[in-house]
Amino acid sequence: MANLLASLRETMNSGSHGFLNAVLPLLKLLTITLIGLLLAHPRFKIVPKSTFRLLSKLVFALFLPCLIFTHLGPCISYKSILRWWFIPVNIVLSTGIGCVLGFTVALICRPPPEFFRFTVIMTAFGNTGNLPLAIVSSVCHNVENPFGPECYGPAVAYVSFSQWVSVLLVYTLVYHMMEPPLEFYEVVDDGVEIQDITEVDVDRPSFNGDAHANDLSRPLLVEAEWPGIEDKETEHCKTPLIARLFNSFSGFSHTALPESYPSEDSGESSPKSVRCLAEAKVIRKIRIVAKKTPIHHILQPAIIASILAILVGMIPKLKDLCFGDDVALGFLTYSLDIMAGAMVPSAMLVLGGMLAEGPNKSGLGLRTTVGILVARLLVLPLLGIGVVLLADRWGLLMPGDELYKFVLLLQYMTPTAMLLGAIASLRGYAVSEASALLFWQHVFSLVSLFVYLTVYFKWLLSSS
């Protein structure tokens, strides 16, 4: 009887400990977010929106790169890259599973036709940057965290190592999925044929939209994770480029290309030359799309910091100069580390400022909105737990490293990335719908994160 009571007491203590480990980090982040919400709320107007814009630029260009460099550099090496290979793979897996879920939601909930692709991508692509960094930072700063006293550096390194994959997906898959649908594209007048897209159009210099540079009416959401979005607009970023190129009913003509090449033996066209020319047209279209894909934007400050951290970390002599006690460049990394400490509170304040604006009007529909919330915040994390447990059983993960598994699970738990609001603005597609959906996702993610963090700390850690 005594043994039974002792085991029961131990179970209750472990359960309450797991509950506290889950709720305390979220309460810390929620407190900072609420402070930002109060500072930016229209009723109080303690801090103007322009200040939050400047703060978001500091997070984007300074605080986040400093955090990545100072914590990824000491942990990275050739061996660690080989051990961490599943982190970027997991990003691709989570996005792929999310696309399947989003497609299912679109089929079941039947959103307006113009928002079909929007439903898929908003379900698929989660926040893999600022929010996971804030969560692991809050968890690891707890003295009684389940990962030990040295968890902060490795946790930030794990999350930072996935940044390049996320950004690459944003400027390829997400960018083109957020293209305005051709059938709802109303830039030209009725009866006027859409002009051909030629290489001359592709090579035109981009415009930066100076008229919008100081437009404070732009939602804070648009620049929350990509400040200066208005400077990235190009001539075709708000047009259905791919559909106009590949859709046979788009009005695209091939008059700019010759239909055949004369053969060497005669002046007539041969079937072989026609086949080669048809293939060349397709290749040319693909080349135009590739040229208009803003892959050059991948070199953001956070990605540059990741590249520098990896290069420094893989060169032992250079690594010894930058990281450690009493090293030659220790003053530099120490200064960067001080600025890195401002990243999490600043990002949460900006999130609070974004939520203070409230949800915009949305034409997505209540049923589709609820479907995306359920799929992204409830179903996808369950599937993520299955993926991580299966990968662990197959020996694909580092054995005994529960922090590593925790970061992998976070890639499935977070709401849709706020960066998609910036992409929606850049493409001129579903801006209000993106703002409203991101607002509700971040509100309800407080509940879903609490539930799944409790499950992780109480069950997964206790079974290890």
Backbone torsions as a table, in degrees:
resi	resn	phi	psi	omega
1	MET	NA	-41.9	179.4
2	ALA	-64.4	-39.6	179.0
3	ASN	-65.7	-37.5	178.7
4	LEU	-64.6	-43.0	178.3
5	LEU	-64.7	-38.5	179.8
6	ALA	-64.9	-43.1	179.0
7	SER	-66.4	-37.9	177.6
8	LEU	-63.6	-43.2	178.8
9	ARG	-63.5	-39.7	179.4
10	GLU	-65.5	-38.3	178.4
11	THR	-64.9	-41.8	179.7
12	MET	-66.3	-39.6	179.2
13	ASN	-64.8	-42.4	179.5
14	SER	-66.6	-36.5	177.7
15	GLY	-65.5	-44.8	178.2
16	SER	-66.6	-33.0	178.0
17	HIS	-66.9	-41.9	176.8
18	GLY	-65.0	-36.3	177.9
19	PHE	-63.5	-45.3	179.9
20	LEU	-66.0	-39.2	178.5
21	ASN	-62.3	-29.4	-179.7
22	ALA	-83.2	-40.8	-171.0
23	VAL	-84.3	-34.4	-176.0
24	LEU	-63.4	-46.6	177.7
25	PRO	-59.7	-39.0	179.5
26	LEU	-69.2	-36.1	178.1
27	LEU	-64.3	-37.4	178.0
28	LYS	-63.2	-48.0	-179.4
29	LEU	-66.6	-38.3	179.3
30	LEU	-63.5	-37.9	179.6
31	THR	-62.1	-46.1	179.4
32	ILE	-64.8	-40.0	179.3
33	THR	-63.8	-41.5	178.7
34	LEU	-64.6	-36.1	175.9
35	ILE	-61.9	-44.9	176.8
36	GLY	-62.3	-38.1	179.0
37	LEU	-63.8	-42.8	179.6
38	LEU	-67.1	-39.7	-179.9
39	LEU	-64.9	-33.4	-175.4
40	ALA	-99.3	-4.6	-174.5
41	HIS	-62.3	136.3	-178.2
42	PRO	-59.1	-25.8	-178.9
43	ARG	-71.3	-34.0	-176.8
44	PHE	-98.7	-43.5	178.7
45	LYS	52.6	45.2	178.4
46	ILE	-70.9	-41.4	178.8
47	VAL	-122.0	126.4	-178.7
48	PRO	-71.3	162.4	-178.9
49	LYS	-62.3	-33.3	-179.8
50	SER	-60.5	-33.2	178.3
51	THR	-66.7	-40.9	177.9
52	PHE	-66.4	-33.3	176.0
53	ARG	-63.7	-44.2	177.6
54	LEU	-63.8	-38.5	178.9
55	LEU	-64.8	-39.9	178.2
56	SER	-65.4	-34.5	176.5
57	LYS	-67.0	-37.4	176.8
58	LEU	-65.0	-41.0	177.5
59	VAL	-62.0	-45.5	-175.7
60	PHE	-67.8	-44.6	-170.0
61	ALA	-98.3	-16.2	-173.7
62	LEU	-130.9	-60.9	-171.5
63	PHE	-64.4	-47.8	-179.7
64	LEU	-64.6	-46.8	175.9
65	PRO	-59.3	-38.3	178.0
66	CYS	-63.9	-41.4	179.2
67	LEU	-63.4	-43.5	-179.0
68	ILE	-64.9	-46.5	-175.5
69	PHE	-66.1	-43.9	-174.1
70	THR	-74.4	-17.4	-178.9
71	HIS	-113.9	-25.2	175.3
72	LEU	-79.9	-37.4	-178.1
73	GLY	-57.7	-49.1	-178.9
74	PRO	-66.8	-24.0	-175.1
75	CYS	-94.7	-19.1	-172.6
76	ILE	-84.5	146.9	175.0
77	SER	-166.6	176.4	178.0
78	TYR	-60.0	-43.3	-178.3
79	LYS	-66.8	-40.0	-178.9
80	SER	-66.9	-35.5	177.6
81	ILE	-62.4	-40.7	177.6
82	LEU	-67.0	-32.6	179.9
83	ARG	-79.2	-27.1	-174.7
84	TRP	-95.5	12.9	-172.2
85	TRP	-59.3	-26.4	-176.3
86	PHE	-75.9	-15.7	-180.0
87	ILE	-63.2	-54.2	177.0
88	PRO	-66.2	-33.5	177.6
89	VAL	-63.4	-37.9	179.9
90	ASN	-65.5	-33.6	175.4
91	ILE	-61.2	-44.9	179.3
92	VAL	-65.4	-41.5	178.8
93	LEU	-62.6	-46.1	-179.2
94	SER	-63.3	-38.3	178.1
95	THR	-68.1	-40.5	178.5
96	GLY	-64.8	-45.4	177.4
97	ILE	-63.6	-39.5	177.4
98	GLY	-62.4	-36.9	177.6
99	CYS	-63.9	-41.3	177.8
100	VAL	-63.4	-44.0	177.4
101	LEU	-62.7	-43.5	179.7
102	GLY	-63.0	-39.7	177.1
103	PHE	-64.1	-39.3	177.4
104	THR	-64.1	-43.7	177.7
105	VAL	-60.6	-41.8	-179.4
106	ALA	-64.7	-37.0	179.1
107	LEU	-70.6	-39.1	-176.2
108	ILE	-78.6	-48.0	-173.7
109	CYS	-83.7	-17.7	176.6
110	ARG	51.9	68.2	176.5
111	PRO	-68.9	168.6	172.5
112	PRO	-52.0	140.9	-173.0
113	PRO	-52.7	-34.7	-178.2
114	GLU	-70.1	-12.6	-178.9
115	PHE	-110.5	18.2	-179.4
116	PHE	-65.3	-54.1	178.9
117	ARG	-64.9	-34.1	177.1
118	PHE	-60.3	-42.6	178.2
119	THR	-61.7	-41.8	-178.9
120	VAL	-63.6	-49.8	-172.9
121	ILE	-74.5	-31.1	178.1
122	MET	-71.5	-23.1	173.8
123	THR	-83.0	-30.3	-169.5
124	ALA	-82.6	-40.6	-166.1
125	PHE	-102.7	112.9	-177.7
126	GLY	-96.9	172.1	178.1
127	ASN	-78.2	111.5	-178.9
128	THR	-113.3	12.9	-176.6
129	GLY	-119.0	-94.7	-171.8
130	ASN	-61.3	-45.2	-176.2
131	LEU	-67.6	-46.9	174.6
132	PRO	-60.1	-37.6	177.1
133	LEU	-63.2	-40.1	178.4
134	ALA	-66.1	-39.7	-178.6
135	ILE	-66.9	-49.1	-178.7
136	VAL	-66.6	-33.5	177.4
137	SER	-65.5	-43.4	179.9
138	SER	-66.8	-39.9	179.1
139	VAL	-65.5	-45.6	-174.9
140	CYS	-74.1	-21.2	177.5
141	HIS	-79.7	-7.3	173.0
142	ASN	-75.8	127.4	-175.5
143	VAL	-59.6	-37.1	-176.7
144	GLU	-99.7	31.2	179.5
145	ASN	-66.8	150.7	-174.3
146	PRO	-75.8	-1.5	-175.6
147	PHE	-104.5	0.2	178.4
148	GLY	96.2	168.4	-175.2
149	PRO	-71.3	-16.9	-175.9
150	GLU	-105.5	30.1	-173.3
151	CYS	-85.6	-20.8	-171.1
152	TYR	-63.4	-50.4	-178.6
153	GLY	-60.6	-53.2	178.2
154	PRO	-61.0	-37.0	-179.4
155	ALA	-63.1	-46.5	178.0
156	VAL	-63.2	-37.3	179.4
157	ALA	-65.1	-42.7	178.8
158	TYR	-60.0	-47.3	-178.8
159	VAL	-66.2	-41.8	-177.3
160	SER	-65.7	-30.2	-177.1
161	PHE	-67.2	-18.4	-179.5
162	SER	-93.1	-3.4	-173.8
163	GLN	-61.5	-41.7	-174.5
164	TRP	-65.6	-34.7	178.8
165	VAL	-68.1	-43.4	-179.2
166	SER	-61.6	-46.2	-179.0
167	VAL	-65.5	-38.7	178.1
168	LEU	-62.2	-40.8	177.7
169	LEU	-66.5	-36.7	-179.2
170	VAL	-62.4	-45.3	-173.8
171	TYR	-89.0	7.3	173.2
172	THR	-123.1	-76.8	-176.5
173	LEU	-62.9	-54.5	-175.7
174	VAL	-64.4	-42.9	-177.9
175	TYR	-57.5	-45.1	-177.5
176	HIS	-80.4	-29.4	175.7
177	MET	-67.7	-26.7	179.0
178	MET	-90.0	16.0	176.5
179	GLU	-67.7	137.2	178.2
180	PRO	-58.1	133.6	179.6
181	PRO	-62.8	136.7	-175.6
182	LEU	-63.4	-39.7	-175.8
183	GLU	-69.9	-14.2	178.0
184	PHE	-114.6	15.6	-178.7
185	TYR	-85.0	118.7	-172.2
186	GLU	-122.3	35.3	-179.7
187	VAL	-75.6	-37.9	-179.1
188	VAL	-96.4	158.3	179.1
189	ASP	-74.7	157.9	177.4
190	ASP	-63.4	138.1	177.8
191	GLY	87.5	-8.0	178.6
192	VAL	-99.0	124.6	-176.7
193	GLU	-71.2	138.1	176.6
194	ILE	-66.6	132.2	-176.6
195	GLN	-68.8	153.3	179.0
196	ASP	-66.5	147.8	173.8
197	ILE	-94.7	113.0	-178.1
198	THR	-117.0	173.1	179.6
199	GLU	-65.0	-25.6	176.9
200	VAL	-64.4	-41.6	178.0
201	ASP	-63.5	-40.0	-177.0
202	VAL	-66.4	-35.4	-175.6
203	ASP	-84.4	-2.0	179.6
204	ARG	-65.5	143.1	178.3
205	PRO	-66.9	148.8	-179.4
206	SER	-77.5	157.4	175.8
207	PHE	-108.8	152.0	-172.6
208	ASN	-104.8	2.5	174.9
209	GLY	61.1	55.7	-177.6
210	ASP	-60.9	-26.5	-178.6
211	ALA	-66.6	-19.9	-178.1
212	HIS	-102.3	-0.1	-172.5
213	ALA	-61.0	-37.3	-177.5
214	ASN	-110.7	25.7	-177.2
215	ASP	-81.4	98.6	-178.6
216	LEU	-77.3	-5.4	176.2
217	SER	-76.8	-13.2	177.4
218	ARG	-65.5	131.2	-177.9
219	PRO	-59.0	144.8	177.4
220	LEU	-61.4	-28.4	178.2
221	LEU	-55.2	-37.2	-175.6
222	VAL	-61.3	-35.8	-176.1
223	GLU	-109.9	12.0	-175.2
224	ALA	-61.9	-36.6	-179.9
225	GLU	-124.3	7.4	176.8
226	TRP	-150.0	74.5	179.3
227	PRO	-61.6	149.1	-179.9
228	GLY	74.9	27.6	-177.1
229	ILE	-61.3	-30.7	-177.2
230	GLU	-67.2	-21.5	179.1
231	ASP	-79.1	-8.4	-176.7
232	LYS	-97.9	-1.2	-177.4
233	GLU	-69.7	136.9	177.1
234	THR	-121.3	177.1	-174.1
235	GLU	-63.3	-37.7	-174.1
236	HIS	-105.1	8.8	-176.4
237	CYS	-70.8	-22.5	179.6
238	LYS	-104.9	20.5	-179.3
239	THR	-121.9	155.0	177.0
240	PRO	-77.2	76.0	-172.5
241	LEU	-62.5	-52.2	-175.8
242	ILE	-64.8	-43.3	-179.8
243	ALA	-62.5	-39.7	179.5
244	ARG	-67.1	-28.8	-179.4
245	LEU	-80.6	-40.9	-169.4
246	PHE	-108.0	-15.4	179.9
247	ASN	-81.0	124.6	-176.0
248	SER	-68.0	-16.5	-179.5
249	PHE	-104.7	14.7	-174.1
250	SER	-84.6	-7.1	-176.8
251	GLY	89.6	6.6	178.3
252	PHE	-76.6	128.8	178.8
253	SER	-114.9	163.2	-176.8
254	HIS	-113.7	26.6	-177.1
255	THR	-66.8	-21.5	-179.4
256	ALA	-74.0	-16.5	-179.2
257	LEU	-107.2	138.4	174.3
258	PRO	-68.4	146.4	-175.2
259	GLU	-77.0	-22.2	-178.2
260	SER	-160.3	163.8	174.9
261	TYR	-111.8	138.9	177.8
262	PRO	-68.8	144.1	178.9
263	SER	-77.0	165.0	-177.2
264	GLU	-71.2	-33.0	-175.1
265	ASP	-85.1	-27.0	-177.8
266	SER	-143.4	169.3	179.8
267	GLY	-84.7	1.8	-178.3
268	GLU	-94.1	159.7	178.7
269	SER	-84.5	138.5	177.2
270	SER	-97.4	155.5	177.0
271	PRO	-58.3	-34.7	180.0
272	LYS	-63.1	-42.0	-179.5
273	SER	-67.3	-34.0	178.6
274	VAL	-65.3	-42.0	179.0
275	ARG	-63.2	-43.5	-180.0
276	CYS	-64.3	-38.4	-179.3
277	LEU	-67.6	-39.7	178.0
278	ALA	-60.0	-40.9	177.8
279	GLU	-66.4	-37.1	-179.8
280	ALA	-65.0	-35.2	178.5
281	LYS	-63.5	-43.5	179.2
282	VAL	-63.6	-44.0	179.6
283	ILE	-62.4	-38.6	179.9
284	ARG	-64.4	-41.4	177.7
285	LYS	-61.5	-44.3	178.9
286	ILE	-62.0	-39.3	180.0
287	ARG	-65.8	-36.7	178.0
288	ILE	-65.7	-43.6	178.1
289	VAL	-62.3	-44.2	179.7
290	ALA	-62.6	-36.7	-179.4
291	LYS	-70.0	-30.8	179.7
292	LYS	-89.6	-3.7	174.5
293	THR	-75.8	124.2	-173.2
294	PRO	-77.8	54.1	-177.0
295	ILE	-67.4	-21.2	179.2
296	HIS	-66.8	-19.9	178.5
297	HIS	-74.6	-4.8	-179.0
298	ILE	-65.9	-24.1	179.6
299	LEU	-81.1	66.1	174.0
300	GLN	-85.4	165.7	-179.6
301	PRO	-54.3	-40.1	-179.6
302	ALA	-65.6	-38.9	179.5
303	ILE	-70.5	-39.2	176.8
304	ILE	-62.1	-41.3	177.3
305	ALA	-63.5	-38.2	178.2
306	SER	-64.9	-43.4	179.5
307	ILE	-63.2	-44.6	178.8
308	LEU	-62.9	-41.4	179.8
309	ALA	-63.6	-40.5	179.1
310	ILE	-66.8	-43.1	179.3
311	LEU	-63.5	-45.6	179.1
312	VAL	-65.8	-41.5	-177.5
313	GLY	-66.4	-28.6	-178.4
314	MET	-88.4	-4.2	175.6
315	ILE	-109.3	101.8	-172.1
316	PRO	-53.7	-43.8	-177.7
317	LYS	-66.2	-40.8	178.4
318	LEU	-69.8	-35.4	178.1
319	LYS	-64.3	-39.1	179.0
320	ASP	-69.1	-21.7	177.8
321	LEU	-79.4	-27.2	-172.2
322	CYS	-100.9	-35.7	-171.6
323	PHE	-120.4	138.6	180.0
324	GLY	123.6	177.4	179.4
325	ASP	-86.3	137.7	176.1
326	ASP	56.9	43.4	176.4
327	VAL	-98.9	164.3	-173.6
328	ALA	-61.9	-41.8	-178.8
329	LEU	-103.1	23.4	-179.3
330	GLY	-62.7	-33.3	179.3
331	PHE	-62.2	-34.7	-179.5
332	LEU	-70.1	-51.5	-179.3
333	THR	-66.2	-31.2	176.8
334	TYR	-66.5	-40.3	177.4
335	SER	-64.8	-41.7	177.6
336	LEU	-64.5	-36.2	179.9
337	ASP	-66.3	-35.7	177.2
338	ILE	-62.7	-45.0	179.1
339	MET	-68.3	-31.3	178.9
340	ALA	-63.6	-28.3	179.4
341	GLY	-64.5	-17.3	-180.0
342	ALA	-87.6	-4.3	-173.5
343	MET	-65.8	-53.1	-174.6
344	VAL	-63.6	-52.3	179.0
345	PRO	-62.1	-36.6	179.5
346	SER	-66.2	-43.1	179.5
347	ALA	-63.6	-37.8	179.2
348	MET	-71.2	-35.0	175.5
349	LEU	-64.3	-41.0	177.6
350	VAL	-64.4	-39.6	176.9
351	LEU	-61.7	-41.4	176.2
352	GLY	-62.6	-40.6	176.6
353	GLY	-63.1	-35.6	177.6
354	MET	-67.2	-43.9	-179.2
355	LEU	-67.9	-26.7	179.4
356	ALA	-65.1	-24.0	178.6
357	GLU	-72.0	-18.5	179.1
358	GLY	76.6	169.8	-179.8
359	PRO	-77.5	142.6	174.5
360	ASN	-82.1	168.9	174.2
361	LYS	-68.9	141.1	-175.4
362	SER	-131.1	138.7	175.0
363	GLY	-97.0	11.9	-176.1
364	LEU	-72.6	-33.1	-178.4
365	GLY	98.8	144.1	-177.3
366	LEU	-63.8	-41.7	-176.8
367	ARG	-63.1	-43.6	179.0
368	THR	-68.6	-39.6	178.3
369	THR	-60.4	-46.1	178.2
370	VAL	-64.9	-39.2	178.4
371	GLY	-60.7	-42.9	178.0
372	ILE	-65.4	-42.1	178.7
373	LEU	-59.8	-46.0	-178.7
374	VAL	-66.3	-44.5	-178.3
375	ALA	-65.9	-44.3	-175.3
376	ARG	-75.6	-41.2	-170.5
377	LEU	-98.1	-20.1	-177.0
378	LEU	-116.5	-48.7	-175.3
379	VAL	-77.0	-47.4	-177.3
380	LEU	-59.8	-42.2	176.0
381	PRO	-60.5	-35.6	176.5
382	LEU	-63.5	-44.5	177.0
383	LEU	-64.8	-34.8	178.2
384	GLY	-64.5	-39.7	176.3
385	ILE	-60.8	-41.7	177.4
386	GLY	-63.0	-41.4	179.5
387	VAL	-63.5	-45.9	-177.8
388	VAL	-66.5	-43.4	178.8
389	LEU	-64.0	-39.7	178.7
390	LEU	-67.4	-42.0	177.7
391	ALA	-63.7	-36.7	178.0
392	ASP	-67.3	-40.2	179.5
393	ARG	-66.3	-33.7	178.9
394	TRP	-81.5	0.0	178.0
395	GLY	77.2	24.9	-179.4
396	LEU	-87.5	-14.1	-176.9
397	LEU	-105.8	166.0	176.7
398	MET	-70.3	121.5	-176.1
399	PRO	-66.7	134.7	175.3
400	GLY	80.6	-1.0	-179.2
401	ASP	-98.8	91.7	-178.4
402	GLU	-71.8	-27.0	176.8
403	LEU	-64.7	-38.6	177.1
404	TYR	-60.2	-45.1	178.3
405	LYS	-65.5	-37.4	-179.5
406	PHE	-62.0	-43.5	178.5
407	VAL	-65.0	-38.8	177.0
408	LEU	-61.9	-41.2	179.0
409	LEU	-67.1	-34.9	178.9
410	LEU	-60.7	-28.9	-179.6
411	GLN	-66.6	-16.1	176.6
412	TYR	-101.6	-18.9	-170.7
413	MET	-88.9	-23.7	-169.9
414	THR	-77.6	154.9	174.8
415	PRO	-69.8	176.7	179.5
416	THR	-59.0	141.6	-177.6
417	ALA	-62.9	135.2	176.6
418	MET	-63.8	-19.8	178.5
419	LEU	-60.5	-24.7	178.8
420	LEU	-68.1	-24.2	173.0
421	GLY	-65.5	-38.8	176.8
422	ALA	-67.7	-40.6	178.7
423	ILE	-64.5	-39.5	177.9
424	ALA	-60.8	-41.6	177.7
425	SER	-66.5	-40.6	179.7
426	LEU	-63.2	-39.1	-178.8
427	ARG	-87.9	-7.9	-178.5
428	GLY	64.9	37.5	-172.3
429	TYR	-134.3	119.0	172.7
430	ALA	55.7	44.0	-177.9
431	VAL	-67.0	-48.1	180.0
432	SER	-64.8	-39.3	179.2
433	GLU	-65.1	-40.0	178.2
434	ALA	-64.9	-42.9	179.7
435	SER	-61.9	-46.5	-179.5
436	ALA	-65.1	-43.6	-178.1
437	LEU	-66.4	-41.9	178.1
438	LEU	-65.0	-36.5	177.1
439	PHE	-60.0	-52.2	-176.9
440	TRP	-69.2	-33.4	177.4
441	GLN	-64.1	-43.2	-179.3
442	HIS	-71.2	-28.0	175.7
443	VAL	-69.8	-50.5	-176.8
444	PHE	-77.3	-15.5	177.3
445	SER	-67.1	-21.0	175.6
446	LEU	-59.9	-39.7	179.2
447	VAL	-74.1	-47.1	-176.9
448	SER	-65.6	-40.5	177.4
449	LEU	-63.0	-40.9	178.0
450	PHE	-61.0	-43.9	-178.6
451	VAL	-63.6	-49.1	-174.7
452	TYR	-76.8	-30.1	172.9
453	LEU	-66.5	-38.5	176.6
454	THR	-63.1	-44.1	177.9
455	VAL	-59.7	-43.3	-177.8
456	TYR	-65.5	-51.6	-175.6
457	PHE	-68.5	-30.2	-175.8
458	LYS	-86.7	-35.4	-172.8
459	TRP	-106.4	-57.2	-175.5
460	LEU	-63.3	-43.1	179.7
461	LEU	-70.4	-37.0	180.0
462	SER	-68.6	-25.4	-179.8
463	SER	-85.7	-7.7	-178.6
464	SER	-86.3	NA	NA
